[in-house]
Amino acid sequence: MRDIVDGLTSWRTAGVAFAVATVVRTWQSAPRPAGAAMAVSAHGEVLGSISGGCVEGAVYELCRTALATGTAHTQTFGVSDDDAFDVGLTCGGTIRILVQPSVAMMEIDEVLAAIRDGRPVATASVENAQLVIWPDRIAGSVGVPALDDAVARQAVGMLALGVTGTIHLGRQGQRRGDDVAVFVQSYVPPPRMIVFGAIDFAAAMARIGTFLGYHVTVCDARPLFATRARFPDVDDLVVQWPHKYLESTTVDDRTVLCVLTHDPKFDVPLLQVALHTPARYIGAMGSRRAHDDRMRRLRDAGVGEAALARLCSPIGLDLGARTPEETAVAIAAEITARTWGGTGRPLTELETPIHHT
């Protein structure tokens, strides 16, 4: 729902009812992951996508039905269904959809505000019942108090990790049994992308980082280059020595660091700090000669081999990139592959599943 939060907020402000269809489970080569959402307003307007076009027509009608009845329901689409070809899901996957009218969604305005503001919140849904979980409080119910307590305990942990998925519990909250399937969707602040070096490649990298949903920061020690005129759309623009900034800012295991300075006086002290953070990805730009010199300098500075093994240098996949924009695509492709376990090889050469778990 994060992708459509602005549109949903506008509908709420205008007093327009709507229904939201959310992917709650997938099998095989489903086109969109759990959590993907599509919404239909009472006026027939559509936001978002839950299958990239495969089943949107059928889901549109489900949303219209939910708006008319005021009740939530689930529906499964897949190749085993008699109507799979009719709805268009011919890619071999199966998806389960939860459709909820806005009248059945607990604390909807507060949930939308939290998502929009980047504050953590989770929803736990069983068709017409829902819990809303913040780090410090819980609202709503999915059934009996014992089930609420069990769902809340697991949802709090899922929210802390930013995990979305379905949990199965007995109707009294016991761990054994699968009487109740509860879909928990976690909304946490977007991951950070910190780009060091205010150059043309950084501008292209910042644009693609924003497109991919990162909170993008560009940092450079040179005020002449790190200007809003050159980087109008980044979330944060920092004029500071890169290693000093990295020492003072928050880096977690979802953060990606792109070192594009390719100047030893900047990137060696920066990488000394970066390689001892929990960052998910650390990449550094430069030629192979620059890479060899950088590695020598880092070893001389006492950086161990285990830390050096985390460094992606030269940065990016081999796409034959020439322009800053093409280079940004190559870097983003490597980040995506590292995140989800992709090989970076053409799919035509592989027989493994297209969508990684």
matplotlib code that plots the C-alpha trace (Angstrom):
import matplotlib.pyplot as plt

x = [0.0, 3.0, 3.0, -0.5, -0.6, -0.8, -3.8, -5.6, -5.0, -6.5, -9.6, -10.0, -9.7, -12.4, -14.6, -14.5, -14.9, -12.6, -11.6, -8.0, -6.9, -3.7, -1.6, -1.4, 0.3, 2.0, 3.1, 5.5, 6.1, 3.6, 4.2, 4.0, 5.1, 3.0, 2.0, 1.4, -1.8, -4.4, -7.3, -10.6, -12.6, -16.4, -16.1, -14.3, -10.8, -7.9, -4.6, -1.7, -1.3, -1.4, -0.2, 1.3, -1.9, -2.7, -5.8, -6.5, -9.9, -11.2, -9.8, -11.5, -14.9, -14.0, -13.3, -16.6, -18.4, -16.6, -17.6, -21.2, -21.4, -19.0, -17.4, -13.9, -13.2, -10.3, -9.9, -7.3, -6.2, -3.9, -3.4, -5.3, -8.5, -11.0, -11.1, -7.3, -7.1, -10.1, -8.5, -5.2, -2.9, -1.1, 2.4, 2.2, 1.8, -0.9, -1.8, -4.2, -5.9, -7.4, -10.0, -11.0, -13.4, -12.2, -15.0, -13.5, -10.0, -9.1, -7.5, -7.2, -6.3, -3.6, -2.2, -2.0, -0.4, 2.2, 3.1, 3.3, 5.5, 7.8, 6.8, 6.6, 3.2, 1.8, -1.7, -2.8, -5.9, -8.4, -11.0, -13.4, -11.3, -8.0, -5.4, -3.2, 0.2, 2.5, 5.7, 4.0, 0.3, -2.2, -5.8, -8.6, -9.2, -9.0, -11.1, -10.9, -8.5, -6.2, -5.8, -5.3, -2.5, -0.8, -1.1, 0.2, 3.3, 4.2, 3.3, 5.5, 8.4, 7.6, 7.3, 10.7, 12.2, 10.1, 8.7, 5.4, 3.7, 1.0, 1.0, -1.2, -2.6, -5.3, -8.5, -7.4, -4.0, -2.1, 0.9, -0.1, -2.9, -3.7, -7.4, -6.8, -4.5, -3.6, -1.9, 0.6, 1.8, 4.7, 5.4, 8.8, 10.8, 12.3, 15.9, 18.7, 21.0, 24.0, 25.9, 29.3, 30.7, 28.6, 29.4, 27.2, 27.2, 25.9, 23.0, 22.0, 22.4, 20.3, 17.5, 17.4, 17.7, 14.6, 12.8, 13.6, 12.1, 15.3, 15.7, 18.6, 21.4, 24.2, 27.3, 30.4, 33.0, 33.0, 30.2, 30.8, 29.5, 27.0, 24.3, 20.5, 20.8, 22.7, 20.7, 17.2, 15.3, 17.5, 16.1, 19.3, 22.2, 25.2, 28.4, 30.9, 33.9, 32.4, 34.0, 33.0, 29.4, 29.3, 30.6, 27.7, 24.7, 22.6, 23.5, 21.6, 21.5, 19.1, 21.4, 23.4, 26.5, 27.8, 31.2, 31.6, 34.4, 37.3, 39.8, 42.0, 41.9, 38.1, 37.3, 40.1, 39.1, 35.4, 35.7, 37.6, 34.4, 32.0, 33.4, 32.8, 29.1, 26.3, 25.4, 23.8, 25.8, 29.1, 30.3, 33.2, 33.7, 37.0, 39.1, 40.8, 44.1, 42.3, 40.7, 44.1, 45.6, 42.6, 42.8, 46.6, 45.9, 43.1, 45.3, 48.1, 45.5, 44.8, 41.5, 41.2, 40.5, 37.0, 36.0, 37.6, 35.6, 32.4, 33.5, 31.9, 34.7, 34.8, 31.1, 28.2, 27.5, 29.1, 26.4, 28.8, 27.6, 29.0, 26.8, 26.1, 22.5, 23.6, 26.2, 23.5, 21.5, 24.5, 25.0, 21.3, 21.3, 24.2, 22.4, 19.2, 21.1, 23.0, 19.7, 17.7, 20.4, 20.3, 23.2, 23.3, 23.3, 20.7, 17.6, 17.9, 21.0, 19.3, 16.6, 16.2, 13.0, 12.6, 11.3, 13.7, 12.3]
y = [0.0, 2.3, 2.9, 4.2, 5.9, 9.4, 8.5, 6.8, 9.8, 12.1, 9.9, 9.9, 13.7, 14.0, 11.5, 8.9, 5.3, 2.7, -0.9, -2.2, -5.6, -6.9, -9.9, -12.0, -15.2, -16.3, -19.6, -20.3, -17.5, -15.0, -11.5, -9.4, -10.2, -10.4, -6.9, -5.5, -3.5, -2.1, 0.1, 1.0, 4.1, 4.4, 6.5, 3.6, 5.1, 2.7, 3.0, 0.5, -3.0, -6.5, -8.6, -6.3, -6.6, -10.3, -10.3, -6.6, -6.8, -9.5, -7.8, -4.6, -6.3, -7.9, -4.4, -3.1, -5.9, -5.2, -1.5, -2.5, -5.0, -3.4, -6.8, -8.2, -11.5, -13.5, -14.9, -17.1, -16.9, -19.4, -21.8, -24.5, -22.4, -22.9, -19.1, -18.7, -18.0, -15.7, -13.4, -13.5, -15.2, -17.4, -17.0, -20.1, -18.5, -18.4, -15.5, -15.1, -11.7, -10.1, -7.4, -5.0, -2.0, 1.1, 0.8, -2.5, -1.2, -0.2, 3.2, 3.8, 7.5, 6.9, 4.0, 6.1, 8.9, 6.6, 5.1, 8.5, 9.9, 6.9, 5.8, 2.0, 0.4, -3.0, -4.4, -7.9, -8.9, -11.8, -10.7, -8.4, -8.3, -6.4, -5.4, -2.4, -2.6, 0.4, -0.1, 1.3, 0.4, -1.9, -1.3, -3.5, -7.2, -10.3, -12.5, -13.6, -11.9, -15.0, -14.8, -11.1, -11.6, -14.3, -12.3, -9.1, -10.9, -12.2, -9.0, -6.9, -9.0, -8.9, -5.1, -4.8, -6.8, -5.2, -8.6, -9.1, -12.5, -14.9, -16.5, -19.5, -20.0, -21.9, -19.9, -19.6, -18.3, -21.6, -22.1, -25.5, -25.7, -23.7, -22.7, -19.0, -17.5, -13.9, -11.7, -9.3, -6.4, -4.3, -0.8, 0.5, 3.6, 3.1, 1.8, 4.3, 4.8, 7.1, 8.2, 9.7, 12.1, 14.9, 14.0, 13.3, 9.6, 10.4, 12.4, 9.5, 7.1, 9.3, 9.3, 5.6, 5.2, 7.3, 5.3, 2.1, 3.4, 4.4, 7.4, 9.0, 11.0, 12.6, 13.5, 15.5, 17.6, 20.2, 22.8, 23.9, 20.6, 19.5, 22.0, 21.8, 23.1, 19.9, 17.5, 19.0, 15.8, 14.0, 13.6, 14.8, 16.8, 16.8, 18.9, 17.1, 14.9, 11.5, 9.4, 12.0, 11.9, 8.1, 7.9, 10.2, 8.8, 5.7, 2.7, -0.5, -3.8, -2.4, 0.6, 0.7, 2.7, 3.9, 5.4, 7.3, 9.7, 7.5, 9.8, 8.1, 11.1, 10.6, 7.0, 5.3, 6.8, 6.4, 2.7, 2.1, 3.2, 1.7, -1.8, -2.0, -1.0, -3.5, -2.0, -4.4, -3.3, -1.3, -0.4, 1.7, 3.2, 3.3, 1.6, -1.8, 0.1, 2.4, -0.7, -2.3, 0.9, 1.3, -2.3, -1.8, 1.4, -0.3, -3.2, -0.8, 1.0, -2.3, -3.4, -7.2, -9.6, -10.5, -6.8, -6.3, -9.2, -7.2, -4.5, -4.5, -2.9, -2.0, -1.1, -2.5, -5.4, -5.7, -4.2, -2.3, 0.9, 4.2, 7.1, 8.1, 6.8, 3.4, 3.1, 3.8, 0.9, -1.3, -0.4, -0.7, -4.2, -5.3, -4.0, -5.8, -9.0, -8.8, -8.1, -11.0, -13.5, -13.1, -14.2, -11.2, -13.7, -13.6, -15.6, -17.4, -19.1, -20.3, -22.8, -21.6, -19.9, -16.3, -14.9, -15.7, -16.4]
z = [0.0, 0.3, -3.5, -3.4, -0.1, -1.5, -3.7, -0.8, 1.4, -1.2, -1.4, 2.4, 2.4, -0.2, 1.6, -1.2, -0.2, -1.7, -1.5, -1.4, -2.9, -1.5, -2.5, 0.7, -0.7, -3.9, -5.4, -8.3, -10.8, -9.4, -10.9, -7.8, -4.2, -1.1, -0.1, -3.6, -3.6, -5.9, -4.9, -6.5, -5.5, -5.3, -8.5, -10.3, -10.3, -9.9, -8.1, -8.2, -9.5, -7.9, -10.9, -13.5, -15.6, -15.3, -13.1, -12.6, -14.5, -12.2, -9.1, -10.1, -10.0, -6.6, -5.2, -6.6, -4.9, -1.6, -1.9, -2.5, 0.4, 2.9, 3.6, 2.9, 1.3, -0.3, -3.8, -5.3, -9.0, -10.7, -13.5, -11.8, -11.7, -14.5, -15.1, -15.0, -18.7, -18.6, -15.9, -17.7, -15.2, -17.8, -16.4, -14.3, -10.9, -8.3, -6.1, -3.2, -2.9, 0.2, -0.7, 2.0, 1.8, 3.6, 6.1, 7.3, 7.7, 11.3, 12.1, 8.3, 8.6, 11.2, 9.2, 6.0, 7.9, 9.4, 6.0, 4.4, 7.2, 7.3, 10.8, 11.5, 11.6, 10.7, 10.0, 10.8, 8.8, 8.7, 6.1, 8.1, 11.2, 11.7, 14.2, 13.8, 15.5, 16.3, 18.3, 21.4, 21.0, 19.4, 18.1, 16.8, 17.0, 14.8, 17.1, 20.7, 23.1, 23.1, 19.3, 19.5, 21.9, 19.8, 16.6, 18.3, 19.7, 16.3, 14.4, 16.7, 15.8, 12.1, 12.3, 13.9, 11.0, 8.3, 7.4, 5.5, 5.4, 6.6, 10.0, 10.9, 14.4, 16.2, 16.9, 20.6, 19.6, 20.0, 17.8, 16.6, 14.2, 11.1, 11.7, 11.1, 8.5, 9.5, 6.9, 8.5, 6.5, 7.9, 6.9, 7.9, 6.8, 3.3, 3.2, 2.8, -0.2, 0.6, -2.5, -1.9, -4.5, -6.1, -9.7, -12.8, -12.0, -8.5, -10.0, -12.1, -9.2, -6.9, -9.5, -9.9, -6.1, -5.6, -8.4, -6.5, -3.2, -1.3, 0.9, -1.0, 0.5, -1.5, 0.5, -0.7, 1.1, -1.7, -1.4, -5.0, -6.3, -3.6, -4.4, -4.7, -8.2, -9.2, -6.9, -6.7, -5.8, -3.3, 0.2, 2.0, 0.6, 3.0, 2.7, 4.9, 4.7, 3.7, 6.4, 9.1, 7.9, 7.8, 11.3, 12.5, 10.6, 11.0, 8.9, 9.2, 7.3, 4.7, 3.8, 0.6, 0.2, -3.2, -3.1, -6.4, -5.4, -6.8, -5.0, -2.4, 0.0, 0.1, -0.5, 1.6, 5.0, 3.9, 3.1, 6.4, 8.1, 5.6, 5.7, 9.5, 9.3, 8.8, 5.4, 3.0, 0.0, -0.3, -3.8, -5.0, -8.4, -10.3, -12.9, -12.2, -11.6, -9.1, -7.5, -7.0, -5.5, -3.3, -2.0, -1.3, 0.7, 2.7, 3.6, 4.6, 6.8, 8.6, 7.0, 7.1, 4.3, 5.6, 5.5, 2.1, 0.7, 1.3, -1.1, -4.6, -6.6, -9.4, -8.8, -10.8, -13.2, -16.6, -18.9, -21.2, -19.6, -20.9, -19.8, -16.1, -16.6, -18.0, -15.2, -12.6, -14.1, -13.8, -10.2, -9.3, -11.0, -8.8, -5.7, -6.7, -7.4, -4.0, -2.2, -3.6, -4.5, -8.2, -10.4, -12.8, -15.7, -18.5, -17.7, -21.0, -19.6, -16.5, -15.5, -11.9, -10.8, -12.2, -8.9, -6.0, -2.5]

ax = plt.figure().add_subplot(projection="3d")
ax.plot(x, y, z, "-o")
ax.set_aspect("equal")
plt.show()
